[in-house]
């Protein structure tokens, strides 16, 4: 399908929940449950823990995505893209 997916990708400050690499982009995902945190918190964690830094030299565009899941609805509640 043209994607390479890694989960729990470690760096010196923590672990990104998922990294998805396509031909033109690299997507850095952080997932949060709405009872504990928000999509904003997920994006803040991507930035504060430098999850996207290892891909900065890559020719592909890096996209950061914070995803908030609903505990009651059991699905994606909302997401933010940076």
mmCIF file of the N, C-alpha and C atoms, coordinates in Angstrom:
data_MODEL
# 
_entry.id   MODEL 
# 
loop_
_atom_site.group_PDB 
_atom_site.id 
_atom_site.type_symbol 
_atom_site.label_atom_id 
_atom_site.label_alt_id 
_atom_site.label_comp_id 
_atom_site.label_asym_id 
_atom_site.label_entity_id 
_atom_site.label_seq_id 
_atom_site.pdbx_PDB_ins_code 
_atom_site.Cartn_x 
_atom_site.Cartn_y 
_atom_site.Cartn_z 
_atom_site.occupancy 
_atom_site.B_iso_or_equiv 
_atom_site.pdbx_formal_charge 
_atom_site.auth_seq_id 
_atom_site.auth_comp_id 
_atom_site.auth_asym_id 
_atom_site.auth_atom_id 
_atom_site.pdbx_PDB_model_num 
ATOM 1   N N  . UNK A 1 1  ? 0.811   -1.193 0.000  1.00 0.00 ? 1  UNK A N  1 
ATOM 2   C CA . UNK A 1 1  ? 0.000   0.000  0.000  1.00 0.00 ? 1  UNK A CA 1 
ATOM 3   C C  . UNK A 1 1  ? 0.858   1.263  0.000  1.00 0.00 ? 1  UNK A C  1 
ATOM 4   N N  . UNK A 1 2  ? 2.160   1.144  0.141  1.00 0.00 ? 2  UNK A N  1 
ATOM 5   C CA . UNK A 1 2  ? 3.021   2.305  0.067  1.00 0.00 ? 2  UNK A CA 1 
ATOM 6   C C  . UNK A 1 2  ? 3.279   3.018  1.374  1.00 0.00 ? 2  UNK A C  1 
ATOM 7   N N  . UNK A 1 3  ? 2.894   2.432  2.505  1.00 0.00 ? 3  UNK A N  1 
ATOM 8   C CA . UNK A 1 3  ? 3.160   3.035  3.803  1.00 0.00 ? 3  UNK A CA 1 
ATOM 9   C C  . UNK A 1 3  ? 4.024   2.101  4.634  1.00 0.00 ? 3  UNK A C  1 
ATOM 10  N N  . UNK A 1 4  ? 4.857   2.709  5.468  1.00 0.00 ? 4  UNK A N  1 
ATOM 11  C CA . UNK A 1 4  ? 5.637   1.964  6.436  1.00 0.00 ? 4  UNK A CA 1 
ATOM 12  C C  . UNK A 1 4  ? 5.228   2.490  7.797  1.00 0.00 ? 4  UNK A C  1 
ATOM 13  N N  . UNK A 1 5  ? 4.753   1.628  8.670  1.00 0.00 ? 5  UNK A N  1 
ATOM 14  C CA . UNK A 1 5  ? 4.228   2.041  9.971  1.00 0.00 ? 5  UNK A CA 1 
ATOM 15  C C  . UNK A 1 5  ? 5.094   1.470  11.091 1.00 0.00 ? 5  UNK A C  1 
ATOM 16  N N  . UNK A 1 6  ? 5.454   2.350  12.027 1.00 0.00 ? 6  UNK A N  1 
ATOM 17  C CA . UNK A 1 6  ? 6.173   1.933  13.230 1.00 0.00 ? 6  UNK A CA 1 
ATOM 18  C C  . UNK A 1 6  ? 5.373   2.409  14.438 1.00 0.00 ? 6  UNK A C  1 
ATOM 19  N N  . UNK A 1 7  ? 5.375   1.623  15.501 1.00 0.00 ? 7  UNK A N  1 
ATOM 20  C CA . UNK A 1 7  ? 4.694   2.026  16.728 1.00 0.00 ? 7  UNK A CA 1 
ATOM 21  C C  . UNK A 1 7  ? 5.683   2.095  17.871 1.00 0.00 ? 7  UNK A C  1 
ATOM 22  N N  . UNK A 1 8  ? 5.346   2.933  18.861 1.00 0.00 ? 8  UNK A N  1 
ATOM 23  C CA . UNK A 1 8  ? 6.186   3.120  20.050 1.00 0.00 ? 8  UNK A CA 1 
ATOM 24  C C  . UNK A 1 8  ? 7.643   3.393  19.653 1.00 0.00 ? 8  UNK A C  1 
ATOM 25  N N  . UNK A 1 9  ? 7.835   4.403  18.805 1.00 0.00 ? 9  UNK A N  1 
ATOM 26  C CA . UNK A 1 9  ? 9.165   4.740  18.291 1.00 0.00 ? 9  UNK A CA 1 
ATOM 27  C C  . UNK A 1 9  ? 9.902   5.572  19.333 1.00 0.00 ? 9  UNK A C  1 
ATOM 28  N N  . UNK A 1 10 ? 11.022  5.045  19.820 1.00 0.00 ? 10 UNK A N  1 
ATOM 29  C CA . UNK A 1 10 ? 11.769  5.670  20.914 1.00 0.00 ? 10 UNK A CA 1 
ATOM 30  C C  . UNK A 1 10 ? 12.719  6.756  20.411 1.00 0.00 ? 10 UNK A C  1 
ATOM 31  N N  . UNK A 1 11 ? 12.861  7.785  21.246 1.00 0.00 ? 11 UNK A N  1 
ATOM 32  C CA . UNK A 1 11 ? 13.951  8.745  21.104 1.00 0.00 ? 11 UNK A CA 1 
ATOM 33  C C  . UNK A 1 11 ? 14.483  9.008  22.509 1.00 0.00 ? 11 UNK A C  1 
ATOM 34  N N  . UNK A 1 12 ? 15.382  9.960  22.661 1.00 0.00 ? 12 UNK A N  1 
ATOM 35  C CA . UNK A 1 12 ? 16.009  10.176 23.967 1.00 0.00 ? 12 UNK A CA 1 
ATOM 36  C C  . UNK A 1 12 ? 15.055  10.777 25.005 1.00 0.00 ? 12 UNK A C  1 
ATOM 37  N N  . UNK A 1 13 ? 13.903  11.295 24.571 1.00 0.00 ? 13 UNK A N  1 
ATOM 38  C CA . UNK A 1 13 ? 12.978  11.944 25.497 1.00 0.00 ? 13 UNK A CA 1 
ATOM 39  C C  . UNK A 1 13 ? 11.675  11.192 25.710 1.00 0.00 ? 13 UNK A C  1 
ATOM 40  N N  . UNK A 1 14 ? 11.448  10.108 24.973 1.00 0.00 ? 14 UNK A N  1 
ATOM 41  C CA . UNK A 1 14 ? 10.192  9.380  25.123 1.00 0.00 ? 14 UNK A CA 1 
ATOM 42  C C  . UNK A 1 14 ? 9.906   8.499  23.924 1.00 0.00 ? 14 UNK A C  1 
ATOM 43  N N  . UNK A 1 15 ? 8.611   8.230  23.704 1.00 0.00 ? 15 UNK A N  1 
ATOM 44  C CA . UNK A 1 15 ? 8.197   7.355  22.597 1.00 0.00 ? 15 UNK A CA 1 
ATOM 45  C C  . UNK A 1 15 ? 7.008   7.974  21.868 1.00 0.00 ? 15 UNK A C  1 
ATOM 46  N N  . UNK A 1 16 ? 7.139   8.096  20.559 1.00 0.00 ? 16 UNK A N  1 
ATOM 47  C CA . UNK A 1 16 ? 6.006   8.506  19.734 1.00 0.00 ? 16 UNK A CA 1 
ATOM 48  C C  . UNK A 1 16 ? 5.094   7.298  19.576 1.00 0.00 ? 16 UNK A C  1 
ATOM 49  N N  . UNK A 1 17 ? 3.802   7.504  19.632 1.00 0.00 ? 17 UNK A N  1 
ATOM 50  C CA . UNK A 1 17 ? 2.871   6.384  19.525 1.00 0.00 ? 17 UNK A CA 1 
ATOM 51  C C  . UNK A 1 17 ? 2.931   5.700  18.172 1.00 0.00 ? 17 UNK A C  1 
ATOM 52  N N  . UNK A 1 18 ? 3.018   6.499  17.092 1.00 0.00 ? 18 UNK A N  1 
ATOM 53  C CA . UNK A 1 18 ? 3.099   5.896  15.756 1.00 0.00 ? 18 UNK A CA 1 
ATOM 54  C C  . UNK A 1 18 ? 3.787   6.851  14.793 1.00 0.00 ? 18 UNK A C  1 
ATOM 55  N N  . UNK A 1 19 ? 4.550   6.269  13.874 1.00 0.00 ? 19 UNK A N  1 
ATOM 56  C CA . UNK A 1 19 ? 5.174   6.993  12.773 1.00 0.00 ? 19 UNK A CA 1 
ATOM 57  C C  . UNK A 1 19 ? 4.732   6.285  11.498 1.00 0.00 ? 19 UNK A C  1 
ATOM 58  N N  . UNK A 1 20 ? 4.178   7.044  10.565 1.00 0.00 ? 20 UNK A N  1 
ATOM 59  C CA . UNK A 1 20 ? 3.755   6.488  9.284  1.00 0.00 ? 20 UNK A CA 1 
ATOM 60  C C  . UNK A 1 20 ? 4.538   7.203  8.186  1.00 0.00 ? 20 UNK A C  1 
ATOM 61  N N  . UNK A 1 21 ? 5.249   6.421  7.384  1.00 0.00 ? 21 UNK A N  1 
ATOM 62  C CA . UNK A 1 21 ? 6.053   6.977  6.298  1.00 0.00 ? 21 UNK A CA 1 
ATOM 63  C C  . UNK A 1 21 ? 5.419   6.601  4.964  1.00 0.00 ? 21 UNK A C  1 
ATOM 64  N N  . UNK A 1 22 ? 5.155   7.630  4.146  1.00 0.00 ? 22 UNK A N  1 
ATOM 65  C CA . UNK A 1 22 ? 4.653   7.418  2.798  1.00 0.00 ? 22 UNK A CA 1 
ATOM 66  C C  . UNK A 1 22 ? 5.687   7.979  1.827  1.00 0.00 ? 22 UNK A C  1 
ATOM 67  N N  . UNK A 1 23 ? 5.379   7.912  0.571  1.00 0.00 ? 23 UNK A N  1 
ATOM 68  C CA . UNK A 1 23 ? 6.314   8.413  -0.434 1.00 0.00 ? 23 UNK A CA 1 
ATOM 69  C C  . UNK A 1 23 ? 6.621   9.897  -0.259 1.00 0.00 ? 23 UNK A C  1 
ATOM 70  N N  . UNK A 1 24 ? 5.620   10.680 0.112  1.00 0.00 ? 24 UNK A N  1 
ATOM 71  C CA . UNK A 1 24 ? 5.811   12.125 0.192  1.00 0.00 ? 24 UNK A CA 1 
ATOM 72  C C  . UNK A 1 24 ? 5.788   12.732 1.571  1.00 0.00 ? 24 UNK A C  1 
ATOM 73  N N  . UNK A 1 25 ? 5.364   11.972 2.590  1.00 0.00 ? 25 UNK A N  1 
ATOM 74  C CA . UNK A 1 25 ? 5.204   12.530 3.936  1.00 0.00 ? 25 UNK A CA 1 
ATOM 75  C C  . UNK A 1 25 ? 5.637   11.553 5.017  1.00 0.00 ? 25 UNK A C  1 
ATOM 76  N N  . UNK A 1 26 ? 5.934   12.126 6.181  1.00 0.00 ? 26 UNK A N  1 
ATOM 77  C CA . UNK A 1 26 ? 6.147   11.349 7.401  1.00 0.00 ? 26 UNK A CA 1 
ATOM 78  C C  . UNK A 1 26 ? 5.173   11.906 8.425  1.00 0.00 ? 26 UNK A C  1 
ATOM 79  N N  . UNK A 1 27 ? 4.316   11.046 8.962  1.00 0.00 ? 27 UNK A N  1 
ATOM 80  C CA . UNK A 1 27 ? 3.303   11.443 9.927  1.00 0.00 ? 27 UNK A CA 1 
ATOM 81  C C  . UNK A 1 27 ? 3.717   10.974 11.313 1.00 0.00 ? 27 UNK A C  1 
ATOM 82  N N  . UNK A 1 28 ? 3.746   11.916 12.263 1.00 0.00 ? 28 UNK A N  1 
ATOM 83  C CA . UNK A 1 28 ? 4.083   11.612 13.646 1.00 0.00 ? 28 UNK A CA 1 
ATOM 84  C C  . UNK A 1 28 ? 2.790   11.706 14.453 1.00 0.00 ? 28 UNK A C  1 
ATOM 85  N N  . UNK A 1 29 ? 2.356   10.578 15.023 1.00 0.00 ? 29 UNK A N  1 
ATOM 86  C CA . UNK A 1 29 ? 1.101   10.515 15.766 1.00 0.00 ? 29 UNK A CA 1 
ATOM 87  C C  . UNK A 1 29 ? 1.345   10.385 17.267 1.00 0.00 ? 29 UNK A C  1 
ATOM 88  N N  . UNK A 1 30 ? 0.516   11.080 18.031 1.00 0.00 ? 30 UNK A N  1 
ATOM 89  C CA . UNK A 1 30 ? 0.436   10.873 19.475 1.00 0.00 ? 30 UNK A CA 1 
ATOM 90  C C  . UNK A 1 30 ? -1.040  10.735 19.802 1.00 0.00 ? 30 UNK A C  1 
ATOM 91  N N  . UNK A 1 31 ? -1.384  9.697  20.549 1.00 0.00 ? 31 UNK A N  1 
ATOM 92  C CA . UNK A 1 31 ? -2.772  9.387  20.882 1.00 0.00 ? 31 UNK A CA 1 
ATOM 93  C C  . UNK A 1 31 ? -3.045  9.648  22.356 1.00 0.00 ? 31 UNK A C  1 
ATOM 94  N N  . UNK A 1 32 ? -4.204  10.225 22.646 1.00 0.00 ? 32 UNK A N  1 
ATOM 95  C CA . UNK A 1 32 ? -4.629  10.489 24.025 1.00 0.00 ? 32 UNK A CA 1 
ATOM 96  C C  . UNK A 1 32 ? -6.083  10.077 24.197 1.00 0.00 ? 32 UNK A C  1 
ATOM 97  N N  . UNK A 1 33 ? -6.418  9.625  25.396 1.00 0.00 ? 33 UNK A N  1 
ATOM 98  C CA . UNK A 1 33 ? -7.798  9.310  25.770 1.00 0.00 ? 33 UNK A CA 1 
ATOM 99  C C  . UNK A 1 33 ? -8.410  10.562 26.389 1.00 0.00 ? 33 UNK A C  1 
ATOM 100 N N  . UNK A 1 34 ? -9.639  10.919 26.009 1.00 0.00 ? 34 UNK A N  1 
ATOM 101 C CA . UNK A 1 34 ? -10.238 12.180 26.445 1.00 0.00 ? 34 UNK A CA 1 
ATOM 102 C C  . UNK A 1 34 ? -10.407 12.298 27.957 1.00 0.00 ? 34 UNK A C  1 
ATOM 103 N N  . UNK A 1 35 ? -10.417 11.197 28.669 1.00 0.00 ? 35 UNK A N  1 
ATOM 104 C CA . UNK A 1 35 ? -10.535 11.266 30.131 1.00 0.00 ? 35 UNK A CA 1 
ATOM 105 C C  . UNK A 1 35 ? -9.235  11.724 30.783 1.00 0.00 ? 35 UNK A C  1 
ATOM 106 N N  . UNK A 1 36 ? -8.118  11.627 30.055 1.00 0.00 ? 36 UNK A N  1 
ATOM 107 C CA . UNK A 1 36 ? -6.815  11.982 30.620 1.00 0.00 ? 36 UNK A CA 1 
ATOM 108 C C  . UNK A 1 36 ? -6.175  13.201 29.969 1.00 0.00 ? 36 UNK A C  1 
ATOM 109 N N  . UNK A 1 37 ? -6.410  13.409 28.694 1.00 0.00 ? 37 UNK A N  1 
ATOM 110 C CA . UNK A 1 37 ? -5.720  14.476 27.973 1.00 0.00 ? 37 UNK A CA 1 
ATOM 111 C C  . UNK A 1 37 ? -6.487  14.807 26.693 1.00 0.00 ? 37 UNK A C  1 
ATOM 112 N N  . UNK A 1 38 ? -6.009  15.830 25.972 1.00 0.00 ? 38 UNK A N  1 
ATOM 113 C CA . UNK A 1 38 ? -6.692  16.308 24.773 1.00 0.00 ? 38 UNK A CA 1 
ATOM 114 C C  . UNK A 1 38 ? -5.788  16.192 23.550 1.00 0.00 ? 38 UNK A C  1 
ATOM 115 N N  . UNK A 1 39 ? -6.345  16.521 22.397 1.00 0.00 ? 39 UNK A N  1 
ATOM 116 C CA . UNK A 1 39 ? -5.559  16.559 21.164 1.00 0.00 ? 39 UNK A CA 1 
ATOM 117 C C  . UNK A 1 39 ? -4.465  17.625 21.274 1.00 0.00 ? 39 UNK A C  1 
ATOM 118 N N  . UNK A 1 40 ? -4.766  18.736 21.953 1.00 0.00 ? 40 UNK A N  1 
ATOM 119 C CA . UNK A 1 40 ? -3.747  19.771 22.181 1.00 0.00 ? 40 UNK A CA 1 
ATOM 120 C C  . UNK A 1 40 ? -2.596  19.229 23.008 1.00 0.00 ? 40 UNK A C  1 
ATOM 121 N N  . UNK A 1 41 ? -2.923  18.437 24.027 1.00 0.00 ? 41 UNK A N  1 
ATOM 122 C CA . UNK A 1 41 ? -1.885  17.823 24.856 1.00 0.00 ? 41 UNK A CA 1 
ATOM 123 C C  . UNK A 1 41 ? -1.010  16.880 24.028 1.00 0.00 ? 41 UNK A C  1 
ATOM 124 N N  . UNK A 1 42 ? -1.642  16.153 23.117 1.00 0.00 ? 42 UNK A N  1 
ATOM 125 C CA . UNK A 1 42 ? -0.900  15.233 22.257 1.00 0.00 ? 42 UNK A CA 1 
ATOM 126 C C  . UNK A 1 42 ? 0.085   15.986 21.370 1.00 0.00 ? 42 UNK A C  1 
ATOM 127 N N  . UNK A 1 43 ? -0.362  17.079 20.750 1.00 0.00 ? 43 UNK A N  1 
ATOM 128 C CA . UNK A 1 43 ? 0.545   17.886 19.920 1.00 0.00 ? 43 UNK A CA 1 
ATOM 129 C C  . UNK A 1 43 ? 1.647   18.506 20.759 1.00 0.00 ? 43 UNK A C  1 
ATOM 130 N N  . UNK A 1 44 ? 1.313   18.975 21.948 1.00 0.00 ? 44 UNK A N  1 
ATOM 131 C CA . UNK A 1 44 ? 2.319   19.556 22.839 1.00 0.00 ? 44 UNK A CA 1 
ATOM 132 C C  . UNK A 1 44 ? 3.386   18.520 23.194 1.00 0.00 ? 44 UNK A C  1 
ATOM 133 N N  . UNK A 1 45 ? 2.974   17.280 23.385 1.00 0.00 ? 45 UNK A N  1 
ATOM 134 C CA . UNK A 1 45 ? 3.934   16.225 23.699 1.00 0.00 ? 45 UNK A CA 1 
ATOM 135 C C  . UNK A 1 45 ? 4.853   15.933 22.509 1.00 0.00 ? 45 UNK A C  1 
ATOM 136 N N  . UNK A 1 46 ? 4.298   15.907 21.306 1.00 0.00 ? 46 UNK A N  1 
ATOM 137 C CA . UNK A 1 46 ? 5.121   15.707 20.110 1.00 0.00 ? 46 UNK A CA 1 
ATOM 138 C C  . UNK A 1 46 ? 6.210   16.780 20.050 1.00 0.00 ? 46 UNK A C  1 
ATOM 139 N N  . UNK A 1 47 ? 5.828   18.021 20.324 1.00 0.00 ? 47 UNK A N  1 
ATOM 140 C CA . UNK A 1 47 ? 6.781   19.131 20.251 1.00 0.00 ? 47 UNK A CA 1 
ATOM 141 C C  . UNK A 1 47 ? 7.759   19.146 21.413 1.00 0.00 ? 47 UNK A C  1 
ATOM 142 N N  . UNK A 1 48 ? 7.271   18.937 22.622 1.00 0.00 ? 48 UNK A N  1 
ATOM 143 C CA . UNK A 1 48 ? 8.153   19.017 23.799 1.00 0.00 ? 48 UNK A CA 1 
ATOM 144 C C  . UNK A 1 48 ? 9.159   17.871 23.865 1.00 0.00 ? 48 UNK A C  1 
ATOM 145 N N  . UNK A 1 49 ? 8.768   16.734 23.324 1.00 0.00 ? 49 UNK A N  1 
ATOM 146 C CA . UNK A 1 49 ? 9.663   15.573 23.359 1.00 0.00 ? 49 UNK A CA 1 
ATOM 147 C C  . UNK A 1 49 ? 10.399  15.354 22.032 1.00 0.00 ? 49 UNK A C  1 
ATOM 148 N N  . UNK A 1 50 ? 10.257  16.309 21.117 1.00 0.00 ? 50 UNK A N  1 
ATOM 149 C CA . UNK A 1 50 ? 11.017  16.305 19.852 1.00 0.00 ? 50 UNK A CA 1 
ATOM 150 C C  . UNK A 1 50 ? 10.851  15.029 19.035 1.00 0.00 ? 50 UNK A C  1 
ATOM 151 N N  . UNK A 1 51 ? 9.648   14.502 18.973 1.00 0.00 ? 51 UNK A N  1 
ATOM 152 C CA . UNK A 1 51 ? 9.411   13.265 18.225 1.00 0.00 ? 51 UNK A CA 1 
ATOM 153 C C  . UNK A 1 51 ? 9.660   13.415 16.728 1.00 0.00 ? 51 UNK A C  1 
ATOM 154 N N  . UNK A 1 52 ? 9.532   14.622 16.184 1.00 0.00 ? 52 UNK A N  1 
ATOM 155 C CA . UNK A 1 52 ? 9.703   14.827 14.739 1.00 0.00 ? 52 UNK A CA 1 
ATOM 156 C C  . UNK A 1 52 ? 11.142  15.139 14.343 1.00 0.00 ? 52 UNK A C  1 
ATOM 157 N N  . UNK A 1 53 ? 12.001  15.468 15.296 1.00 0.00 ? 53 UNK A N  1 
ATOM 158 C CA . UNK A 1 53 ? 13.388  15.862 14.996 1.00 0.00 ? 53 UNK A CA 1 
ATOM 159 C C  . UNK A 1 53 ? 14.144  14.819 14.167 1.00 0.00 ? 53 UNK A C  1 
ATOM 160 N N  . UNK A 1 54 ? 14.038  13.519 14.454 1.00 0.00 ? 54 UNK A N  1 
ATOM 161 C CA . UNK A 1 54 ? 14.814  12.547 13.669 1.00 0.00 ? 54 UNK A CA 1 
ATOM 162 C C  . UNK A 1 54 ? 14.485  12.548 12.172 1.00 0.00 ? 54 UNK A C  1 
ATOM 163 N N  . UNK A 1 55 ? 13.378  13.152 11.781 1.00 0.00 ? 55 UNK A N  1 
ATOM 164 C CA . UNK A 1 55 ? 12.955  13.129 10.383 1.00 0.00 ? 55 UNK A CA 1 
ATOM 165 C C  . UNK A 1 55 ? 13.191  14.471 9.685  1.00 0.00 ? 55 UNK A C  1 
ATOM 166 N N  . UNK A 1 56 ? 13.804  15.419 10.374 1.00 0.00 ? 56 UNK A N  1 
ATOM 167 C CA . UNK A 1 56 ? 13.985  16.759 9.816  1.00 0.00 ? 56 UNK A CA 1 
ATOM 168 C C  . UNK A 1 56 ? 14.937  16.790 8.622  1.00 0.00 ? 56 UNK A C  1 
ATOM 169 N N  . UNK A 1 57 ? 15.855  15.852 8.533  1.00 0.00 ? 57 UNK A N  1 
ATOM 170 C CA . UNK A 1 57 ? 16.785  15.811 7.398  1.00 0.00 ? 57 UNK A CA 1 
ATOM 171 C C  . UNK A 1 57 ? 16.213  15.045 6.203  1.00 0.00 ? 57 UNK A C  1 
ATOM 172 N N  . UNK A 1 58 ? 15.095  14.398 6.395  1.00 0.00 ? 58 UNK A N  1 
ATOM 173 C CA . UNK A 1 58 ? 14.454  13.640 5.318  1.00 0.00 ? 58 UNK A CA 1 
ATOM 174 C C  . UNK A 1 58 ? 13.831  14.602 4.308  1.00 0.00 ? 58 UNK A C  1 
ATOM 175 N N  . UNK A 1 59 ? 13.807  14.231 3.052  1.00 0.00 ? 59 UNK A N  1 
ATOM 176 C CA . UNK A 1 59 ? 13.242  15.096 2.006  1.00 0.00 ? 59 UNK A CA 1 
ATOM 177 C C  . UNK A 1 59 ? 11.718  15.199 2.075  1.00 0.00 ? 59 UNK A C  1 
ATOM 178 N N  . UNK A 1 60 ? 11.075  14.285 2.800  1.00 0.00 ? 60 UNK A N  1 
ATOM 179 C CA . UNK A 1 60 ? 9.620   14.287 2.892  1.00 0.00 ? 60 UNK A CA 1 
ATOM 180 C C  . UNK A 1 60 ? 9.127   15.298 3.920  1.00 0.00 ? 60 UNK A C  1 
ATOM 181 N N  . UNK A 1 61 ? 7.909   15.756 3.734  1.00 0.00 ? 61 UNK A N  1 
ATOM 182 C CA . UNK A 1 61 ? 7.282   16.687 4.676  1.00 0.00 ? 61 UNK A CA 1 
ATOM 183 C C  . UNK A 1 61 ? 6.906   15.928 5.948  1.00 0.00 ? 61 UNK A C  1 
ATOM 184 N N  . UNK A 1 62 ? 7.193   16.534 7.094  1.00 0.00 ? 62 UNK A N  1 
ATOM 185 C CA . UNK A 1 62 ? 6.820   15.941 8.380  1.00 0.00 ? 62 UNK A CA 1 
ATOM 186 C C  . UNK A 1 62 ? 5.526   16.586 8.860  1.00 0.00 ? 62 UNK A C  1 
ATOM 187 N N  . UNK A 1 63 ? 4.542   15.749 9.207  1.00 0.00 ? 63 UNK A N  1 
ATOM 188 C CA . UNK A 1 63 ? 3.239   16.210 9.668  1.00 0.00 ? 63 UNK A CA 1 
ATOM 189 C C  . UNK A 1 63 ? 3.012   15.648 11.071 1.00 0.00 ? 63 UNK A C  1 
ATOM 190 N N  . UNK A 1 64 ? 2.697   16.530 12.015 1.00 0.00 ? 64 UNK A N  1 
ATOM 191 C CA . UNK A 1 64 ? 2.444   16.120 13.402 1.00 0.00 ? 64 UNK A CA 1 
ATOM 192 C C  . UNK A 1 64 ? 0.938   16.055 13.615 1.00 0.00 ? 64 UNK A C  1 
ATOM 193 N N  . UNK A 1 65 ? 0.470   14.955 14.208 1.00 0.00 ? 65 UNK A N  1 
ATOM 194 C CA . UNK A 1 65 ? -0.967  14.764 14.400 1.00 0.00 ? 65 UNK A CA 1 
ATOM 195 C C  . UNK A 1 65 ? -1.243  14.321 15.836 1.00 0.00 ? 65 UNK A C  1 
ATOM 196 N N  . UNK A 1 66 ? -2.002  15.132 16.553 1.00 0.00 ? 66 UNK A N  1 
ATOM 197 C CA . UNK A 1 66 ? -2.460  14.786 17.890 1.00 0.00 ? 66 UNK A CA 1 
ATOM 198 C C  . UNK A 1 66 ? -3.876  14.266 17.804 1.00 0.00 ? 66 UNK A C  1 
ATOM 199 N N  . UNK A 1 67 ? -4.103  13.063 18.320 1.00 0.00 ? 67 UNK A N  1 
ATOM 200 C CA . UNK A 1 67 ? -5.408  12.410 18.208 1.00 0.00 ? 67 UNK A CA 1 
ATOM 201 C C  . UNK A 1 67 ? -5.985  12.186 19.604 1.00 0.00 ? 67 UNK A C  1 
ATOM 202 N N  . UNK A 1 68 ? -7.253  12.559 19.762 1.00 0.00 ? 68 UNK A N  1 
ATOM 203 C CA . UNK A 1 68 ? -7.963  12.373 21.025 1.00 0.00 ? 68 UNK A CA 1 
ATOM 204 C C  . UNK A 1 68 ? -9.081  11.357 20.811 1.00 0.00 ? 68 UNK A C  1 
ATOM 205 N N  . UNK A 1 69 ? -9.063  10.300 21.603 1.00 0.00 ? 69 UNK A N  1 
ATOM 206 C CA . UNK A 1 69 ? -10.093 9.268  21.531 1.00 0.00 ? 69 UNK A CA 1 
ATOM 207 C C  . UNK A 1 69 ? -11.132 9.495  22.618 1.00 0.00 ? 69 UNK A C  1 
ATOM 208 N N  . UNK A 1 70 ? -12.386 9.172  22.311 1.00 0.00 ? 70 UNK A N  1 
ATOM 209 C CA . UNK A 1 70 ? -13.476 9.261  23.273 1.00 0.00 ? 70 UNK A CA 1 
ATOM 210 C C  . UNK A 1 70 ? -13.612 7.923  23.993 1.00 0.00 ? 70 UNK A C  1 
ATOM 211 N N  . UNK A 1 71 ? -13.527 7.977  25.294 1.00 0.00 ? 71 UNK A N  1 
ATOM 212 C CA . UNK A 1 71 ? -13.675 6.756  26.073 1.00 0.00 ? 71 UNK A CA 1 
ATOM 213 C C  . UNK A 1 71 ? -15.111 6.239  26.013 1.00 0.00 ? 71 UNK A C  1 
ATOM 214 N N  . UNK A 1 72 ? -16.080 7.139  25.998 1.00 0.00 ? 72 UNK A N  1 
ATOM 215 C CA . UNK A 1 72 ? -17.478 6.709  25.985 1.00 0.00 ? 72 UNK A CA 1 
ATOM 216 C C  . UNK A 1 72 ? -17.937 6.257  24.600 1.00 0.00 ? 72 UNK A C  1 
ATOM 217 N N  . UNK A 1 73 ? -17.512 6.966  23.556 1.00 0.00 ? 73 UNK A N  1 
ATOM 218 C CA . UNK A 1 73 ? -17.911 6.631  22.187 1.00 0.00 ? 73 UNK A CA 1 
ATOM 219 C C  . UNK A 1 73 ? -17.018 5.559  21.547 1.00 0.00 ? 73 UNK A C  1 
ATOM 220 N N  . UNK A 1 74 ? -15.854 5.337  22.140 1.00 0.00 ? 74 UNK A N  1 
ATOM 221 C CA . UNK A 1 74 ? -14.898 4.325  21.663 1.00 0.00 ? 74 UNK A CA 1 
ATOM 222 C C  . UNK A 1 74 ? -14.461 4.554  20.222 1.00 0.00 ? 74 UNK A C  1 
ATOM 223 N N  . UNK A 1 75 ? -14.081 5.774  19.944 1.00 0.00 ? 75 UNK A N  1 
ATOM 224 C CA . UNK A 1 75 ? -13.587 6.130  18.632 1.00 0.00 ? 75 UNK A CA 1 
ATOM 225 C C  . UNK A 1 75 ? -12.853 7.452  18.685 1.00 0.00 ? 75 UNK A C  1 
ATOM 226 N N  . UNK A 1 76 ? -12.428 7.934  17.540 1.00 0.00 ? 76 UNK A N  1 
ATOM 227 C CA . UNK A 1 76 ? -11.732 9.207  17.467 1.00 0.00 ? 76 UNK A CA 1 
ATOM 228 C C  . UNK A 1 76 ? -12.703 10.337 17.761 1.00 0.00 ? 76 UNK A C  1 
ATOM 229 N N  . UNK A 1 77 ? -12.388 11.138 18.737 1.00 0.00 ? 77 UNK A N  1 
ATOM 230 C CA . UNK A 1 77 ? -13.216 12.285 19.108 1.00 0.00 ? 77 UNK A CA 1 
ATOM 231 C C  . UNK A 1 77 ? -12.826 13.495 18.262 1.00 0.00 ? 77 UNK A C  1 
ATOM 232 N N  . UNK A 1 78 ? -11.526 13.755 18.165 1.00 0.00 ? 78 UNK A N  1 
ATOM 233 C CA . UNK A 1 78 ? -11.027 14.815 17.298 1.00 0.00 ? 78 UNK A CA 1 
ATOM 234 C C  . UNK A 1 78 ? -9.530  14.694 17.118 1.00 0.00 ? 78 UNK A C  1 
ATOM 235 N N  . UNK A 1 79 ? -9.000  15.455 16.160 1.00 0.00 ? 79 UNK A N  1 
ATOM 236 C CA . UNK A 1 79 ? -7.570  15.443 15.902 1.00 0.00 ? 79 UNK A CA 1 
ATOM 237 C C  . UNK A 1 79 ? -7.137  16.836 15.500 1.00 0.00 ? 79 UNK A C  1 
ATOM 238 N N  . UNK A 1 80 ? -5.867  17.108 15.721 1.00 0.00 ? 80 UNK A N  1 
ATOM 239 C CA . UNK A 1 80 ? -5.261  18.380 15.322 1.00 0.00 ? 80 UNK A CA 1 
ATOM 240 C C  . UNK A 1 80 ? -4.018  18.073 14.504 1.00 0.00 ? 80 UNK A C  1 
ATOM 241 N N  . UNK A 1 81 ? -3.809  18.864 13.475 1.00 0.00 ? 81 UNK A N  1 
ATOM 242 C CA . UNK A 1 81 ? -2.670  18.655 12.579 1.00 0.00 ? 81 UNK A CA 1 
ATOM 243 C C  . UNK A 1 81 ? -1.799  19.897 12.604 1.00 0.00 ? 81 UNK A C  1 
ATOM 244 N N  . UNK A 1 82 ? -0.506  19.684 12.694 1.00 0.00 ? 82 UNK A N  1 
ATOM 245 C CA . UNK A 1 82 ? 0.465   20.794 12.674 1.00 0.00 ? 82 UNK A CA 1 
ATOM 246 C C  . UNK A 1 82 ? 1.511   20.525 11.621 1.00 0.00 ? 82 UNK A C  1 
# 
